[in-house]
Amino acid sequence: MPNFILPPSINEARFAIRSQINPFRPQTAEFEDKKEATSYLGTPIFDRVILDPKNTDLIEGRLDPDTNLDAGAIILNDVITTVTQSKVIVKTAINGRNGTVKECIGLGDYQISIRGYLTSRNPNEYPVEDMIKLKRFGDLDKQIVVASNILGEFRITSMVIESYTIDQEAGFRNRVPFILNCVSDQDEEIKISANANS
């Protein structure tokens, strides 16, 4: 059975307040998340989004020595990802009855919002290369292979970018805010029977 860090009891909290000490027990190493990378400031990055150019015209066919990915890929480190699930519901109005009868047909596509920053290492350097890559991905008219811890929890491995926003931020030369509005895309196999009637 795993060990859980329990909050302090009321008596422990009162004693801690009187003694001006931290009532919470120190966190042990077994509860630490594994970081994906380290930011330019030295802080840990626990999740990031990788846009892979596989199966697109953006693939360059050579590996980036820093990332071991295709040079056409882009790694988005400073992001917050939001996943929204919708349902496909048919609503039927019936005479003489208030409201509608709902029939749930199934689950819709995942709506994905990725908000973050393109950042260059130097404070006075504009992230031109990442801007060009992000725009190329945003302009694609096909699905994009994507990798992320949070998207992996929803079994999302590919998506389509429906719209994107690239902004400017006052006071920062090396940081460009962006928003990607995406929808999940799942490969489906359609089997056609040879005996099907025409």
Protein Blocks (a to p, Z undefined) as FASTA:
>chain_A
ZZddddddfklmmmmmmnopafbdcddfklpccdfbdcfkopacfbdcdddfehiakbgo
iacfklopafkbccdfbbcddddddddddddddehiacjddddfbdcddddddddddddf
blkbccfklmmmmmmmmmpcbdcddddfklmmnopabdcdfbdcddddehiakbccdddd
ddddddddddddfkbcZZ
